[in-house]
Amino acid sequence: MASSNRPPTARSSSRAGIGLTSSSRPASSSRTPSAGRIGTAMPPSTARPGSRGGSLTPGGVLSSQVKVADRPVTQQGLSGIKTAMKGPQRQIMDKTYYLGVLRSKTNELTTEINKLQEEVEMYKQEKSVYLSYEKRAEALAGEIKDFQGQLADYNMVLDILNTSTDMAEVIRDYNMLKVQNDRDIQSMDKIFTERQVTEKLIQAVEEDIKREKVVADDIMKDTSQENQAKYMEMKAANEKLSQELIVQQQELDALNVEEESLGAEIAHSGVKQKAVQMYEKLHELKEHRDKMIAEDKNVESPQEERERLLNQVKDDSQKIASMERQLAEVKGKIDHFKKVIQRLDMDLENHREMQKEKKIGNTRN
C-alpha cells in the first residue's frame, strides 16, 4: 500500500474519500499534496476494517454522504481520542506531606476562628448598642409618661376654660383633692411604719425560734436514741405538713384571685348575673328534692321505728362505753406525757445548772 510514503500534509476528515477504480490507479506511489486529499482506491475485499466509507460503487461515488463530525481527527491520527495525562503526583506520603496537610487544615481553622471571633465582637457591639437603646427607651418612656400627665392637666384646664367654670368651684375641687392626697400620704406613712415594726417583730421571733431550736437540739443530744428517733420523725412530719400548708395556701390564693376575677366579670354582665341566680336557685331546688327523697325513704312503721330506736340506743351505749375507754386511755397518756415533760424540765434545769457550773469553773481557772 502507498500509505507509507504519505507526505506531511493536511489530513482529510475521511479515509474513504472518493473511490477510484483499478484501471484509473496511478503508477507512482507518491500522492499530490492538497488540502482535500483524494482517498486511496482499493478493492472492496481489501478495505480496512472500521472504515465508514462502506463499499465503493461502480461509478466511484459513495452511497452515503460522510460528515466530518463522524470522524474526529486527532494529533495522534485516527486511533481515537486519548485521555489527558495527569500531572505529576506525590508518590510517597511521608511525614512532611502529612505535616503540610495538617498545617493547611490548621490555617483553615485559624481563619474560621478569627471569622467567628469577629462575628462575636460584632454581636457584642450590637448588644451594647441595644442595651444603650433600651435604657434610652426607658428614659423616653418616663418622659412620655410625664408629658402625658402634663397633657392631661392642660386638657383639664382647657375644659375648665371652655366650659366657663367658676373659679370658686375649681378652688373647692383643688382643696378636696389636696385633702384626699394628704390623707392618702398619711395612711401610706402609717402603713410603712407598721410594716417596719412588724418586720422587726418577725425578725425578733425568728431569732427566738433559732435559739430555742439550738436549745432543743442540745437537749435531744442528751436524751435516749428512742426519743431522738421520735423527735426526728416528728420533725420530718412537721416539715412535710409545712410544705403541704404552703402549697395549699398558694392554691387558695390562686382560687381567691380567680374568684375575684370571675366576680368582677359577672358584675359587668347582666346575663351572667341572671345565670348565677338561676344556678343558685337550681342548686337549692336539688337540695330540697334530695331532702324530700331522704325523708320519704326514712318513713317507717311504728314497729320498725321502735326497733330502730332500740338499735340506736344500743349503738349509743356501745359508743359511750368505747368513748369512756378511750377517755381513760387519753387520761393515762396525758399523765404519762406530763411525767415525761416534768422529766424533760428537770433534765433541762440540770443541763443549765451544769452549764453554769462549767462557766463558773472556767472563770475561776
Disulfide bonds with the S-S distance in Angstrom:
none
